């Protein structure tokens, strides 16, 4: 569910899901090979998009490591 839909029905997805929703709106298609940047599919994204994807990778890594670290407690 996109952030604007969550707000419309009165829900908040939390910081992580809000971040993912915003990223999806900025870069709608992410695959192993192509990026949809400004409505055009490319294999060579702009420097700005590369920085966003690197940040996204760090957030995903953090979330994975946090989940694994907390797993013994649940």
HUKAJO-V805371 format. One record per backbone hydrogen bond with DSSP energy under -0.5 kcal/mol. CO is the residue of the C=O (numbers start at 1). NH is the residue of the N-H. E is the energy in kcal/mol with one decimal. If there is no record, write none. Layout:
CO_NH_E, CO_NH_E
This chain:
2_5_-0.7, 2_6_-2.1, 3_7_-2.6, 4_8_-1.7, 5_9_-1.7, 6_11_-3.6, 7_10_-1.1, 13_17_-0.7, 14_18_-2.4, 15_19_-2.4, 16_20_-2.4, 17_21_-2.2, 18_22_-2.3, 19_23_-2.5, 20_24_-2.4, 21_25_-1.7, 22_26_-1.8, 23_27_-3.1, 29_36_-1.7, 34_31_-1.6, 35_37_-0.9, 35_42_-2.4, 36_38_-0.6, 37_40_-1.4, 40_37_-3.0, 42_35_-2.4, 46_50_-2.4, 47_51_-2.2, 48_52_-2.0, 49_53_-2.5, 50_54_-2.3, 51_55_-2.3, 52_56_-2.5, 53_57_-2.3, 54_58_-2.0, 55_59_-2.5, 56_60_-2.6, 57_61_-2.4, 58_62_-2.6, 59_63_-2.6, 60_64_-2.3, 61_65_-2.8, 62_66_-2.8, 63_67_-2.1, 64_68_-2.4, 65_69_-2.4, 66_70_-2.0, 67_71_-1.3, 70_73_-1.9, 71_74_-1.6
